[in-house]
Amino acid sequence: MIAYYVHHHGSGHLQRATAIARRLGQDVLGLSTLPAPADWPGRWTTLPGDADGVDAAQDDVTAGGTLHWAPRRHPGLRDRMALVSAELHRHAVRLLVVDVSVEIALLGRLHGVPVVVVAQPGRRTDRAHRTAYDLAESILAPWPRRPAPDWPSAWPAKTVHVGAFSRFDGRATSPAGAVRRALVLWGSGGLAVSMTQLHAAAAATPRWQWDIAGPIRPEESREDHPPNLHHHGWVADPWPLLTEAGVVVTHAGQNALAEVAAARRPAVVIPQPRPFDEQEATAEALVRASLGVVERSWPAPPRWPGVLAEAQARGGDWAPWSPGDGAERAAAALSDLARSR
């Protein structure tokens, strides 16, 4: 059996794991703090949380800089690690896919289970990341092949690049054309843009219709907004909004970009602050590939007409970034590793 650990922050890890698991052609053991998705193909074990009541400094969460999250004497951490160990033993797991946790990767390998680490963009050469990437049987990179100048030489040799992929790969879409409809696509991983800034952008582009798909913060649930803006709140399936958009305005998270790429939509990409400069690294890769319009921060209102026009002019050819078969390629690689000795 293949086991798959899914990190709980944001929704991208879960969607990526589900896309791969459904193409493996076998039952997959899911391990996560998150509840099981309805379409998960196999058993799912919901793990206890390990963050309640933690004081990061007092509880030495990094174990002296060797790990990322291992708070001292935390009952949730103890229980979740014991449960993962029990599940690895009970199901005779042949391969553990980790997206993402240094601690789970280390635990799996200490049980003698080969580990595949799903790589993340950004600076990953700290002591803890090096432990996970070094011990991994293989590294799965959900982006196209590109140089990583700070990676040790051993990592690229065992990395499988499958390109970006999403739950929407394979759905029918059409060219965006000259539709003046901007979709602001935000996820649940956090946002450093205020509703005031969003409203100002819409007010500065009265010939554009603006749709916002993403969580509404309580302090921003006000009714006064420009007439050309509609906030849809959290949207479980943004595909209809994606296919109606002339331009998508989004952050540089892997899942959001993969969904934009699946819809082949022009994009304005604004990286958000994340640990290890994750989104900054992805934004740099987009610049090098001449994909989308990358803005380092939210543009001032007078710039928005030009920014949207530039994105439309660039178009939505995302094939070099997301060929459309990334989940299938990832599943094939994992199946081969699970069958090997």
Secondary structure as the mmCIF struct_conf table of DSSP 4:
data_model
#
loop_
_struct_conf.conf_type_id
_struct_conf.id
_struct_conf.beg_label_comp_id
_struct_conf.beg_label_asym_id
_struct_conf.beg_label_seq_id
_struct_conf.end_label_comp_id
_struct_conf.end_label_asym_id
_struct_conf.end_label_seq_id
STRN STRN1 ILE A 2 VAL A 6
BEND BEND1 HIS A 9 SER A 11
HELX_RH_AL_P HELX_RH_AL_P1 GLY A 12 ALA A 21
TURN_TY1_P TURN_TY1_P1 ARG A 22 ARG A 23
BEND BEND2 LEU A 24 GLN A 26
STRN STRN2 VAL A 28 SER A 32
BEND BEND3 THR A 33 LEU A 34
HELX_LH_PP_P HELX_LH_PP_P1 PRO A 35 PRO A 37
TURN_TY1_P TURN_TY1_P2 ALA A 38 ASP A 39
BEND BEND4 GLY A 42 GLY A 42
STRN STRN3 TRP A 44 THR A 46
HELX_LH_PP_P HELX_LH_PP_P2 LEU A 47 GLY A 49
BEND BEND5 ASP A 50 ASP A 50
TURN_TY1_P TURN_TY1_P3 ASP A 52 GLY A 53
TURN_TY1_P TURN_TY1_P4 ALA A 56 THR A 66
BEND BEND6 HIS A 68 HIS A 68
TURN_TY1_P TURN_TY1_P5 ARG A 72 ARG A 73
HELX_RH_AL_P HELX_RH_AL_P2 PRO A 75 ARG A 90
TURN_TY1_P TURN_TY1_P6 HIS A 91 ALA A 92
BEND BEND7 ARG A 94 ARG A 94
STRN STRN4 LEU A 95 ASP A 99
BEND BEND8 VAL A 100 VAL A 100
HELX_RH_AL_P HELX_RH_AL_P3 VAL A 102 LEU A 110
TURN_TY1_P TURN_TY1_P7 HIS A 111 GLY A 112
STRN STRN5 VAL A 115 VAL A 118
HELX_LH_PP_P HELX_LH_PP_P3 ALA A 119 ALA A 119
BEND BEND9 PRO A 121 GLY A 122
BEND BEND10 ASP A 126 ASP A 126
HELX_RH_AL_P HELX_RH_AL_P4 ARG A 127 LEU A 135
BEND BEND11 GLU A 137 GLU A 137
STRN STRN6 SER A 138 ALA A 141
BEND BEND12 PRO A 142 TRP A 143
TURN_TY1_P TURN_TY1_P8 PRO A 149 ASP A 150
BEND BEND13 TRP A 151 TRP A 151
TURN_TY1_P TURN_TY1_P9 SER A 153 SER A 153
HELX_RH_AL_P HELX_RH_AL_P5 ALA A 154 ALA A 157
TURN_TY1_P TURN_TY1_P10 LYS A 158 LYS A 158
STRN STRN7 THR A 159 HIS A 161
TURN_TY1_P TURN_TY1_P11 ARG A 167 GLY A 170
TURN_TY1_P TURN_TY1_P12 GLY A 177 ALA A 178
STRN STRN8 ARG A 181 LEU A 185
BEND BEND14 SER A 188 GLY A 189
HELX_RH_AL_P HELX_RH_AL_P6 MET A 195 ALA A 203
TURN_TY1_P TURN_TY1_P13 ALA A 204 ALA A 204
TURN_TY1_P TURN_TY1_P14 PRO A 206 ARG A 207
BEND BEND15 TRP A 208 TRP A 208
STRN STRN9 GLN A 209 ALA A 213
BEND BEND16 GLY A 214 GLY A 214
HELX_LH_PP_P HELX_LH_PP_P4 PRO A 215 ARG A 217
HELX_RH_3T_P HELX_RH_3T_P1 PRO A 218 GLU A 220
BEND BEND17 GLU A 223 GLU A 223
TURN_TY1_P TURN_TY1_P15 PRO A 227 ASN A 228
STRN STRN10 LEU A 229 GLY A 233
BEND BEND18 TRP A 234 TRP A 234
BEND BEND19 ALA A 236 ALA A 236
HELX_RH_AL_P HELX_RH_AL_P7 TRP A 239 GLU A 244
BEND BEND20 GLY A 246 GLY A 246
STRN STRN11 VAL A 247 THR A 250
HELX_RH_AL_P HELX_RH_AL_P8 GLN A 254 ALA A 263
TURN_TY1_P TURN_TY1_P16 ARG A 264 ARG A 264
STRN STRN12 ALA A 267 VAL A 269
HELX_RH_3T_P HELX_RH_3T_P2 PRO A 275 ASP A 277
HELX_RH_AL_P HELX_RH_AL_P9 GLU A 278 ALA A 289
TURN_TY1_P TURN_TY1_P17 SER A 290 SER A 290
BEND BEND21 GLY A 292 GLY A 292
STRN STRN13 VAL A 293 VAL A 294
BEND BEND22 ARG A 296 SER A 297
HELX_LH_PP_P HELX_LH_PP_P5 TRP A 298 ALA A 300
HELX_RH_3T_P HELX_RH_3T_P3 PRO A 301 ARG A 303
HELX_RH_AL_P HELX_RH_AL_P10 TRP A 304 ARG A 314
TURN_TY1_P TURN_TY1_P18 ALA A 319 TRP A 321
BEND BEND23 GLY A 324 GLY A 324
HELX_RH_AL_P HELX_RH_AL_P11 GLY A 326 ARG A 339
#
